[in-house]
Amino acid sequence: MRLDGKVALVTGAARGIGRGIALKFAEVGAKVGIVDLREADCQAVVDEITSSGGQAIALAADIRDEAQVQAAVTTLHETFGVCTVLMNNAAVMPAGRIHETSPEDFDHCLAVNLRGTYLMCRAVIPTMLEHGSGSIIHMASITGVLGLPGIAAYSATKGALIALARAMSTDYARDGIRTNSVAPGTIDAPMLHDFVAAQSKPEDIRQQFDDMHPIGRVGRIEEVANVCLFLASDESSFVTGSNYEVDGGLSSKGTQPQD
Ligand SMILES: NC(=O)c1ccc[n+]([C@@H]2O[C@H](COP(=O)([O-])OP(=O)(O)OC[C@H]3O[C@@H](n4cnc5c(N)ncnc54)[C@H](O)[C@@H]3O)[C@@H](O)[C@H]2O)c1
């Protein structure tokens, strides 16, 4: 039970990677707050966890809204005690090059991916400081490290999350709060499914995603959740300010001329 005694809050946990992380955290002993816009799906994840003997609570909230964020954190504290693991996972990904991205989509992307993360940290950190420990993990993306076409606004927020985790690590290291980021390559999860479905040749694009990773396939949700579990647990007690690339070798790949 690697997270025994921990209380974790996972944003964007109603489906996809966030759901996978919440299930993993609960499986190894954490009590988990499931935060998402999708109220019914939050409850479904809670039911899944409780039916296997775990503990979780549904905390439907829009992380762009300060009052809703604060209310979710207060309910979590009242129900399970001090939140010692914050997994900032919720995100949106508007498609398009910058001149094709509307100001509304750009602002929305910043508001969820970056401001939502900031609001969550702001709500959780004071109690972590009193408690003297905590692990905060920002879900970035390999697009925050590498240039990939058609998702520049999203990529900018992901690069910022890596910088945010690094900067925060220096602010809180002496307070027992560690902050790290995780940068997945392409993962077999709804964000990928939505992107592929919107392309003119979905099957070709899906194959290209597999082929572009040196490992020869896209990643699985559990492979991201396992790294988040390590960062959430005390096993990573000397790890702070780091970015973990979970990308099947994508960011290590060079290119060479073809015949
Ligand atoms: N799927 C991939 O290939 C991939 C690759 C790299 C990084 N990531 C990152 O992993 C995370 C999860 O991705 P996913 O594929 O599971 O996506 P997803 O779209 O399934 O999950 C995102 C969740 O966030 C929630 N959400 C959106 N806006 C919100 C808001 N304002 N308030 C509260 N919740 C909100 C959504 O309802 C959804 O349940 C994201 O941060 C994404 O950027 C995904």
PDBQT file of the ligand as one rigid body, heavy atoms in Angstrom, charges set to zero:
ROOT
HETATM    1  N1  LIG A 301      -4.025  11.529 -24.233  1.00  0.00    +0.000 N 
HETATM    2  C1  LIG A 301      -2.792  11.876 -24.581  1.00  0.00    +0.000 C 
HETATM    3  O1  LIG A 301      -2.256  11.406 -25.600  1.00  0.00    +0.000 OA
HETATM    4  C2  LIG A 301      -2.008  12.820 -23.710  1.00  0.00    +0.000 A 
HETATM    5  C3  LIG A 301      -0.647  13.000 -24.004  1.00  0.00    +0.000 A 
HETATM    6  C4  LIG A 301       0.098  13.870 -23.216  1.00  0.00    +0.000 A 
HETATM    7  C5  LIG A 301      -0.503  14.518 -22.138  1.00  0.00    +0.000 A 
HETATM    8  N2  LIG A 301      -1.819  14.303 -21.866  1.00  0.00    +0.000 N 
HETATM    9  C6  LIG A 301      -2.400  15.011 -20.733  1.00  0.00    +0.000 C 
HETATM   10  O2  LIG A 301      -3.011  14.097 -19.852  1.00  0.00    +0.000 OA
HETATM   11  C7  LIG A 301      -4.150  14.705 -19.238  1.00  0.00    +0.000 C 
HETATM   12  C8  LIG A 301      -5.386  13.878 -19.448  1.00  0.00    +0.000 C 
HETATM   13  O3  LIG A 301      -5.573  13.625 -20.818  1.00  0.00    +0.000 OA
HETATM   14  P1  LIG A 301      -6.749  12.668 -21.351  1.00  0.00    +0.000 P 
HETATM   15  O4  LIG A 301      -6.310  12.141 -22.659  1.00  0.00    +0.000 OA
HETATM   16  O5  LIG A 301      -7.148  11.718 -20.282  1.00  0.00    +0.000 OA
HETATM   17  O6  LIG A 301      -7.878  13.771 -21.643  1.00  0.00    +0.000 OA
HETATM   18  P2  LIG A 301      -9.417  13.856 -21.294  1.00  0.00    +0.000 P 
HETATM   19  O7  LIG A 301      -9.988  14.903 -22.160  1.00  0.00    +0.000 OA
HETATM   20  O8  LIG A 301     -10.028  12.503 -21.294  1.00  0.00    +0.000 OA
HETATM   21  O9  LIG A 301      -9.411  14.319 -19.761  1.00  0.00    +0.000 OA
HETATM   22  C9  LIG A 301      -9.446  15.635 -19.360  1.00  0.00    +0.000 C 
HETATM   23  C10 LIG A 301     -10.485  15.739 -18.263  1.00  0.00    +0.000 C 
HETATM   24  O10 LIG A 301     -10.419  17.087 -17.773  1.00  0.00    +0.000 OA
HETATM   25  C11 LIG A 301     -11.739  17.512 -17.530  1.00  0.00    +0.000 C 
HETATM   26  N3  LIG A 301     -11.824  18.976 -17.573  1.00  0.00    +0.000 N 
HETATM   27  C12 LIG A 301     -11.714  19.776 -18.668  1.00  0.00    +0.000 A 
HETATM   28  N4  LIG A 301     -11.924  21.052 -18.324  1.00  0.00    +0.000 NA
HETATM   29  C13 LIG A 301     -12.149  21.071 -16.987  1.00  0.00    +0.000 A 
HETATM   30  C14 LIG A 301     -12.455  22.096 -16.062  1.00  0.00    +0.000 A 
HETATM   31  N5  LIG A 301     -12.565  23.371 -16.447  1.00  0.00    +0.000 N 
HETATM   32  N6  LIG A 301     -12.641  21.771 -14.770  1.00  0.00    +0.000 NA
HETATM   33  C15 LIG A 301     -12.564  20.470 -14.377  1.00  0.00    +0.000 A 
HETATM   34  N7  LIG A 301     -12.278  19.436 -15.214  1.00  0.00    +0.000 NA
HETATM   35  C16 LIG A 301     -12.092  19.750 -16.508  1.00  0.00    +0.000 A 
HETATM   36  C17 LIG A 301     -12.574  16.878 -18.636  1.00  0.00    +0.000 C 
HETATM   37  O11 LIG A 301     -13.943  16.842 -18.293  1.00  0.00    +0.000 OA
HETATM   38  C18 LIG A 301     -11.927  15.499 -18.749  1.00  0.00    +0.000 C 
HETATM   39  O12 LIG A 301     -12.581  14.544 -17.935  1.00  0.00    +0.000 OA
HETATM   40  C19 LIG A 301      -4.224  16.118 -19.830  1.00  0.00    +0.000 C 
HETATM   41  O13 LIG A 301      -3.518  17.014 -18.991  1.00  0.00    +0.000 OA
HETATM   42  C20 LIG A 301      -3.494  15.972 -21.136  1.00  0.00    +0.000 C 
HETATM   43  O14 LIG A 301      -2.969  17.211 -21.584  1.00  0.00    +0.000 OA
HETATM   44  C21 LIG A 301      -2.597  13.476 -22.634  1.00  0.00    +0.000 A 
ENDROOT
TORSDOF 0
